[in-house]
Amino acid sequence: MMRRCAKITASLIIFISLMVSAVSCSRDHDFGFKDLCFYHPHTAPVTVGINWNKFRHIEEPTGMTAYVWPIDSDEEAYSIVTHNLTSLTLDLEAGLYNAFVFNQTASEYSTLEFYNLEDYDKAEARVIQTKSSWYETKLPDTKLGEEPEWLAIDCVEGITVTEEMVELAEQEFLASLNEAGQYKRAATKTQNYIGTLEPKSIIKKLDIYVHLENVPFLRSALGAIKKMAEGCYISSGLTSERKVDHTIESWAMIYEEDHNGNINMMKGALKATITTFGLPQGHNGNAEDNSLYVKLLLVDNETIVENEFPIGDIIADLNSYDGTQLDEKGNPIWPEVHIHWPEPLPEVEPVGGGSGAFDVGVGDWGDEIVTELPLM
């Protein structure tokens, strides 16, 4: 009887040992033996500093996301979301890794979508498609895209975790166990610091001015900027080849002033500001590579004048801007487009005999007028 019990006991010990060995070293499963993994962490902590000073004057981030890709293994990429904006500590097995960080989380963006996040080289952010009641894209390979929200990114490549780093982490782990067997890791483990990331904006801002004469005869304005980049590859910062048009439906009127500060009510400029990923790959800097389409409704609420201006040469260096170029007041410098309407606006009679007034919105474009307009 005692011999039989001894055999059963020995079998149980072997079985439990096998279970401990299998479970304690598993990264993907938790069968209730999670604490056993503490005796075989197999990882070393790697700390990356994060400095947002090159982005804070554009937008103050409230959190960030990091993606990490093993280079020399078949392990899948994984992501970390944190509200700690100053540093990031990664527990990594021995090997090589690439990583990048960006502000917020992918789900917090309403105008952006993220693609191929499982692949470091192909990971991409793109604007979502939208529709317009008055505008259609002219080319079949060009979409109508929302203006992107601010997105700042920085990358680190070739993070190296050695077997020696992992061995040291395990030794420090064992040394940090107190009498109760509890692990006081944060106070004892060596933090392998690999440098500081400085995320910068991959979104551009563009100020557009349309200079006009006979401004009192203008009521409303609509516009579109054509053949901009649909997205950007995150790891390289290069824009994609695919193109989108962005509509411009919000304008402000800026009147001219003479050297004495007197306002000239007959001359002024429509001003609009858009955000964009910039120019697509393959842009040659030619004027016809991009154009600005502007459609004006006059105060008679019937007359419409429209023009399309080639601007590809004017914005040829747009992709070089990232919000880190600052003026003397510390504000970001963005490129400007200045277009001059080729002739004074027609002097039409205001609807109802009134004086008329410029309205920045699109609400003045009645349905019957919109349906009669040729769509681009």
C-alpha positions in Angstrom: 0.0 0.0 0.0 2.8 2.5 1.0 4.6 1.6 -2.3 1.5 2.3 -4.3 1.1 5.7 -2.6 4.7 6.5 -3.3 4.2 5.8 -7.0 1.1 8.0 -7.1 3.0 10.8 -5.3 5.9 10.6 -7.7 3.6 10.7 -10.7 1.8 13.7 -9.3 5.2 15.5 -8.7 6.3 14.7 -12.3 2.9 15.9 -13.7 2.9 19.2 -11.7 6.5 19.8 -12.7 5.6 19.4 -16.4 2.6 21.8 -15.9 4.8 24.4 -14.2 7.4 24.1 -16.9 4.8 24.5 -19.7 2.7 27.2 -18.1 5.3 29.3 -16.4 7.2 30.0 -19.6 4.1 30.7 -21.8 3.5 34.2 -23.0 0.1 33.6 -24.5 -1.8 31.5 -21.9 -2.8 31.9 -18.3 -4.1 28.9 -16.5 -4.0 30.3 -13.0 -0.3 29.8 -12.7 0.7 33.3 -13.6 2.8 33.9 -10.5 5.0 31.0 -11.6 6.1 33.1 -14.6 7.9 35.4 -12.2 10.6 32.8 -11.8 11.3 32.8 -15.5 10.6 36.3 -16.8 12.8 35.8 -19.9 12.6 39.5 -20.7 14.6 42.7 -20.0 13.0 46.2 -19.6 13.9 48.8 -22.2 13.0 52.4 -21.5 12.4 55.0 -24.2 12.0 58.7 -23.3 9.3 60.7 -25.1 9.6 64.4 -25.7 6.5 66.2 -27.1 8.0 69.7 -27.3 8.1 69.7 -31.1 4.3 69.1 -31.1 2.9 70.8 -28.0 2.7 74.2 -29.7 0.3 72.6 -32.2 -1.7 70.3 -29.9 -1.3 69.1 -26.3 -1.5 65.3 -26.4 -3.3 63.5 -23.6 -2.0 60.0 -24.3 0.0 58.0 -26.7 0.1 54.6 -28.5 3.2 52.5 -29.1 3.6 49.7 -31.6 6.5 47.2 -31.3 7.6 44.8 -34.0 10.1 41.9 -33.5 12.5 41.9 -36.4 14.1 38.5 -36.1 11.2 36.3 -35.0 7.7 35.3 -36.0 6.1 37.0 -33.0 3.3 39.4 -33.9 3.5 43.1 -33.3 1.8 44.4 -30.1 0.6 47.8 -29.0 0.7 49.7 -25.8 -1.7 52.6 -24.9 -0.7 54.9 -22.0 -1.4 58.3 -20.6 2.3 58.6 -19.4 3.6 61.1 -22.0 7.3 61.2 -20.7 8.5 57.6 -21.1 7.7 54.1 -22.1 9.1 50.9 -20.7 8.9 47.7 -22.8 9.5 44.2 -21.5 11.3 42.5 -24.4 12.8 39.1 -25.0 16.3 38.8 -26.5 16.2 40.0 -30.1 15.8 43.0 -32.4 12.8 45.3 -32.5 11.4 48.3 -34.3 8.9 50.6 -32.7 7.0 53.9 -33.2 4.7 56.1 -31.0 1.9 58.5 -32.0 -0.4 60.8 -30.0 -3.7 59.4 -28.9 -5.1 56.0 -29.9 -6.2 54.8 -33.3 -9.8 54.7 -32.2 -9.9 58.3 -31.1 -9.5 59.7 -34.6 -12.7 60.5 -36.5 -11.1 61.5 -39.8 -8.2 59.0 -39.9 -8.0 55.3 -40.4 -5.0 53.1 -39.8 -3.9 50.2 -42.0 -1.3 47.4 -42.0 -0.3 48.0 -38.3 1.0 44.4 -38.3 3.7 45.4 -40.7 6.3 48.1 -39.6 7.2 49.2 -43.2 3.6 49.2 -44.5 1.8 50.7 -41.5 -0.2 53.7 -42.8 -2.6 56.4 -41.7 -5.2 57.6 -44.3 -8.0 60.1 -44.3 -11.5 58.7 -44.5 -13.6 59.3 -47.5 -16.4 61.7 -47.4 -19.2 63.0 -49.7 -20.3 66.4 -50.8 -23.7 67.8 -52.0 -22.0 70.1 -54.4 -18.6 68.6 -55.4 -17.5 65.4 -57.1 -13.9 64.4 -57.9 -13.0 64.5 -61.6 -10.5 61.6 -61.8 -11.5 57.9 -61.1 -8.4 57.3 -59.0 -9.0 60.4 -56.8 -11.3 60.3 -53.8 -12.9 63.1 -51.7 -11.2 63.0 -48.3 -11.8 64.6 -44.9 -9.2 66.9 -43.6 -7.0 64.9 -41.2 -6.7 65.6 -37.5 -3.3 66.3 -36.0 -1.0 63.2 -35.9 2.5 63.3 -34.5 4.9 60.3 -34.9 8.5 59.2 -34.2 10.2 55.9 -34.7 13.1 53.9 -33.3 14.7 51.1 -35.2 17.0 48.2 -34.2 16.2 48.1 -30.5 18.7 45.4 -29.3 17.9 43.2 -26.3 20.8 40.8 -25.5 20.8 37.5 -23.6 23.0 39.3 -21.1 20.4 41.9 -20.5 17.8 39.2 -20.0 20.0 37.3 -17.6 20.7 40.4 -15.6 17.0 41.1 -15.4 16.3 37.6 -14.1 19.1 37.9 -11.5 17.7 41.2 -10.3 14.3 39.6 -10.1 15.5 36.8 -7.9 17.3 39.3 -5.7 14.2 41.4 -5.3 12.0 38.7 -3.8 11.3 39.4 -0.2 10.7 36.8 2.5 7.1 36.4 1.4 8.2 35.7 -2.1 6.7 38.9 -3.4 8.4 40.7 -6.3 9.4 44.3 -6.0 10.5 44.8 -9.6 10.2 48.5 -10.2 12.7 49.3 -7.4 15.3 46.8 -8.4 15.4 46.1 -12.2 17.9 47.9 -14.4 16.1 50.1 -16.9 18.0 49.9 -20.2 17.6 53.4 -21.6 17.9 53.6 -25.4 17.2 57.3 -26.1 14.4 59.8 -26.5 11.8 60.0 -29.2 10.5 63.4 -30.4 7.2 63.0 -32.2 6.6 65.6 -34.9 3.5 66.3 -37.0 3.0 64.5 -40.2 0.0 66.7 -40.9 0.5 70.0 -42.7 -1.6 73.1 -42.5 -2.1 75.3 -45.6 -3.4 78.9 -45.6 -5.2 79.9 -48.8 -5.9 83.5 -49.9 -8.0 84.4 -52.9 -7.6 88.1 -53.7 -10.7 89.8 -55.1 -11.9 93.2 -56.4 -15.5 94.4 -56.1 -15.9 92.5 -52.8 -19.3 93.9 -51.9 -20.8 91.9 -54.7 -19.7 88.6 -53.2 -22.1 86.6 -51.1 -20.6 83.1 -50.5 -17.7 81.0 -51.6 -16.9 77.3 -52.0 -13.7 75.6 -53.1 -11.6 72.5 -53.3 -7.9 71.7 -53.4 -7.1 68.8 -55.7 -4.8 65.8 -55.8 -3.4 65.8 -52.3 -2.0 62.8 -50.5 -4.5 60.3 -49.1 -2.2 59.1 -46.4 1.3 58.7 -45.0 3.5 55.6 -44.2 4.2 55.9 -40.5 7.7 54.4 -40.3 9.2 56.4 -43.2 7.0 59.5 -43.0 6.5 59.3 -46.8 3.1 60.2 -48.2 1.3 57.6 -50.2 0.8 57.6 -54.0 -3.0 57.7 -53.7 -4.7 61.1 -54.1 -7.7 62.9 -52.5 -9.4 66.2 -53.0 -10.4 68.3 -50.0 -13.4 70.6 -50.2 -13.1 74.1 -48.6 -16.5 75.4 -47.3 -15.4 77.8 -44.6 -13.9 81.2 -45.6 -13.1 84.4 -43.9 -13.0 87.8 -45.6 -10.0 90.0 -45.0 -10.2 93.5 -46.4 -7.2 95.4 -47.7 -5.8 98.3 -45.8 -3.6 101.2 -47.0 -0.4 102.3 -45.3 -2.5 104.6 -43.0 -4.7 101.7 -41.9 -7.7 102.7 -43.9 -9.9 99.7 -45.0 -10.7 99.4 -48.7 -14.1 97.8 -48.8 -13.8 97.1 -52.5 -10.7 94.9 -52.3 -10.0 92.0 -50.0 -9.1 88.3 -49.9 -11.0 85.2 -49.0 -9.0 83.2 -46.5 -9.3 79.5 -45.8 -7.1 77.1 -43.8 -7.0 73.3 -44.4 -5.1 70.4 -42.9 -3.7 67.7 -45.2 -1.1 64.9 -45.4 0.6 67.0 -48.1 1.6 66.1 -51.6 1.5 62.5 -52.9 4.6 60.5 -53.8 5.6 61.2 -57.4 4.7 64.9 -57.2 7.0 66.7 -59.6 6.5 70.3 -58.5 4.7 71.2 -61.7 2.0 73.8 -61.6 -0.6 71.4 -63.0 0.1 68.7 -60.4 -2.4 70.4 -58.1 -5.1 73.0 -58.5 -7.4 75.2 -56.5 -11.0 75.3 -57.6 -13.1 78.3 -56.3 -16.8 78.9 -57.0 -18.4 82.2 -55.9 -22.0 83.1 -55.5 -22.8 86.8 -55.9 -25.3 88.9 -54.0 -28.1 88.5 -56.5 -28.1 84.9 -55.3 -28.0 83.7 -59.0 -24.8 84.7 -60.6 -22.0 82.2 -60.1 -18.4 82.7 -61.2 -15.8 80.0 -60.9 -12.1 79.5 -61.7 -9.5 76.8 -61.3 -5.9 77.8 -60.6 -2.8 75.6 -61.0 -0.8 75.7 -57.8 1.4 72.6 -57.8 4.5 74.8 -58.1 3.4 77.1 -55.3 3.0 74.3 -52.8 5.9 72.1 -54.1 7.8 72.3 -50.7 4.7 71.6 -48.6 5.9 68.2 -47.4 9.0 69.8 -45.8 6.8 71.5 -43.1 6.2 69.7 -39.8 5.2 72.4 -37.4 8.7 72.8 -36.0 9.4 75.9 -38.0 8.4 78.8 -35.7 8.0 82.6 -36.0 9.4 85.1 -33.5 6.3 84.5 -31.3 6.9 80.8 -31.2 3.9 80.0 -33.5 4.3 77.4 -36.2 5.0 78.6 -39.7 2.9 77.1 -42.5 3.0 77.7 -46.2 0.6 80.1 -47.9 -1.1 80.1 -51.3 -2.0 83.5 -52.8 -4.3 83.6 -55.8 -5.6 86.7 -57.6 -9.0 86.5 -59.3 -8.4 87.5 -62.9 -11.1 90.2 -63.1 -13.3 92.3 -60.8 -16.5 90.6 -59.7 -19.5 91.5 -61.8 -21.6 94.3 -60.4 -24.9 92.6 -60.0 -28.1 93.8 -58.2 -28.4 92.4 -54.7 -31.4 90.1 -54.2 -34.4 92.0 -52.8 -32.7 95.3 -53.6 -30.6 95.2 -50.4 -26.9 95.8 -50.1 -25.9 92.2 -49.8 -23.2 90.8 -47.5 -20.6 88.1 -47.6 -21.5 84.9 -45.7 -18.9 82.3 -45.0 -21.3 79.4 -44.8 -22.7 77.1 -47.5 -26.3 77.6 -46.4 -26.9 80.4 -48.9 -26.4 78.0 -51.8 -30.0 77.0 -52.5 -30.9 73.5 -53.6 -32.1 74.7 -57.0 -28.8 76.6 -57.6 -26.7 73.6 -56.5 -28.4 71.1 -58.8 -27.9 73.4 -61.8 -24.2 73.8 -61.3 -21.8 71.7 -63.3 -19.9 69.4 -60.9 -16.1 69.1 -61.2 
